[in-house]
């Protein structure tokens, strides 16, 4: 399914009023993982700015031990500090990478802003080397903009 085809499906999930926010986010994770071949793990991390940590939210994929990540540590932790998208074509080339699974080859993390504040991020792991393009970044920015409306 193309990104253009997925956009209205994301909006449909997020605009159901009788579903809890956590359940909507979980449905989005499954939608993306099930419809984009190289999205092998899709999840959200949310920031605790007082503790300077990220906390795992809804996700689709293999379980992870990384339920709390300090700001600055790993790709997700770096995005919490930089407030910028981070595309990693090959995780083995990253010094500050936190290995989630030996099958993961690449990662993309896009921050989630609400009222100009980075409250978290969407994190995608892929078992394929270098699959992410600018189109992925724009699509995930769209997803996060839609999710921001829930806060």
N, C-alpha and C positions, 0 to 999 in steps of 0.2 A: 504494500500500500504506500502511496506517495505521501509526502508531507502535506501537500494540498488536500488530499483526501482525508488525512488524519485530523486536520485543524477543526472541522465542524464536529468530529467525534469527540475531541477534547472538550470543546465548548458544550456539547450536549451533556457530557458527564458532569462538568463543573456547574452547570446551571440548574441541576435538579435541586429543588429547595428542600426536599424531604430526606436527603442523604447527608450524613455527618461529613464534615470536612475531611477527616482522616480516611473515611471510606472513599470519598471522591479521589483523593490523592492516590490511594491504593489502586483504584480502577484505572487511573491515568498511567500508573506504572505498568500495569498488566497490558493495557492497550498498546503502549509503546514497545514493550518487550515482545509481545505476541505478533506485532505487525512490522517491525523493522528487524530484518534478519541479523544484523550485526549488533543489536542492542541486547546483550546477554544478561546484564544486571542493571536495573533501573530503580533508583531510590532517591529519597529526599533526606537531607540533613538540615536541622534547624539550630540556629545559634542561641546560645546563652551568653549574652554579652558580659554579664557580671562575672561569670566563671571563665570566660574566654574559651568556651568549648562548643563543639557541634554535637548534636544528639540525633541519632538515627531515627527517622520517621518511617512512614510507609515505604515499602520496597517490593519489588518482584525479582526473584532470582534466588540463587543459593544463599543460605544464611551466612551472615558475616559476624566475626568477633568484634568488628570495629563499630561499636555502638556509641562510643564517645571519643571524639577526636579533638585534641587541643588546637587552638588557632595556630597556624603556622606549620603544623605537622602534616605531611602528606599533601596530596594535590588538593583535597577538600579544605584542609587547614590553610593552605596558601590562598585559596580563593576567598576564604573568610577574611583574610587580611588585605588582599589586593583589590577585592571587589570587581575583578575582571574574569572573563571566560578563560578557561585553561584547557587547551587541547593537548593531549599527550599521545603522539603517534606510536611510540614504543616505550612502555613503562620501564623496560630494562635500562633505558638511557637516562632515567630520572634518579638523581641521588636521593631526593626526599620523598620517594614513593613508598606507600604502605601497601604491601602485598596482601590482597584479599584472597586470591586464589592463584595457583600456578598456571591456570588456563587463561588468565587475563593478560592481554597483549597491549591494549590501549584504553584510554579513558578520556572522557570529556566532562567538565564540570562547569555549570553556568549558574551564576548567583541569582537569587530571588530577592527582588527589592520590593518593599512596601513603604510608600511615602518617602522614597529616597534612601531608606535604610536597608542594608543587607541583612535579611532575617534568616537566610538559609540558602540552599542550593539544590539543584537537581544534579545527580551524579549518574553517569552511564559508564559501565565497563563493557568492553568488547573482547571477545576471544580471537579477534582478527587484528592484524597489524595495520595501522594507519587507515582506518575506514572513514574517519570523521572529516567532513568538509565544512565550508562556510555555510552551506545549506543546513547542516545539522545545527550549527550555532544559531542561525536565524530562527529555525523551527523551535529549538529549546527556549530561546528568548521569548517567542510567542507563547509557548506553554506557560512559562513563568509569569508573563504579563497577565495571562488569564487567571492563573492561580492567585496572583496578588489581589485580585478582586474579591477573594474569599476572606481576606483579613481586614 
